[in-house]
Amino acid sequence: MQPSFRLATLLLAGLLAGCAGQAAPPAKPVTVAELASATTTASGQPIRLPSGDIRVVLSDYRIAPAAKLPVHKHPYPRYAVVQSGTLAVTNQDTGQTTTYRSGDLVVEAVDQWHSAVNAGTDEVHLLVLDEIPGSGSNTILQEQASQP
């Protein structure tokens, strides 16, 4: 037996012998903590799901400091969790601006024009969940909607 192989065998045997007398750590129980709950959108609309079959889409958004999202709306429910950064959303229909920070749940207004801006100095990171019938998009840009 070669010396390096013999040494590796002895080390492995020693590790196994040391582990044999130790009990496995106890399994940790499953824990669930509700982080947020909502029954209305950011503008107070009741949350209503599209009827029929839907497609659920999870997206990862990254918004650079000072970047602005154009005026747009969502015909179907959209939810986001702010992973990091500061996002200010202005609802054009209500005139209300809401600022969201890391950990916040965003329940976007449905069928109301709004825009957003990264209001901080760090990148905004969002995890966004859409519920959409069919294969279309859940975002309509105002500039596209006004074109014939």
Buried (B, 14 or more C-beta within 10 A) or exposed (E): EEEEEEEEEEEEEEEEEEEEEEEEEEEEEEEEEEEEEEEEBBBEBEEEEBEEEBEEBEEEBEBEBEEEBEBBBBBBBBBBBBBBBBBBBBBBEBEBBBEBEBEBBBBBBBEBBBBBBBBBEEBBBBEBBBBBBEEEEBBBBBEEEEEE
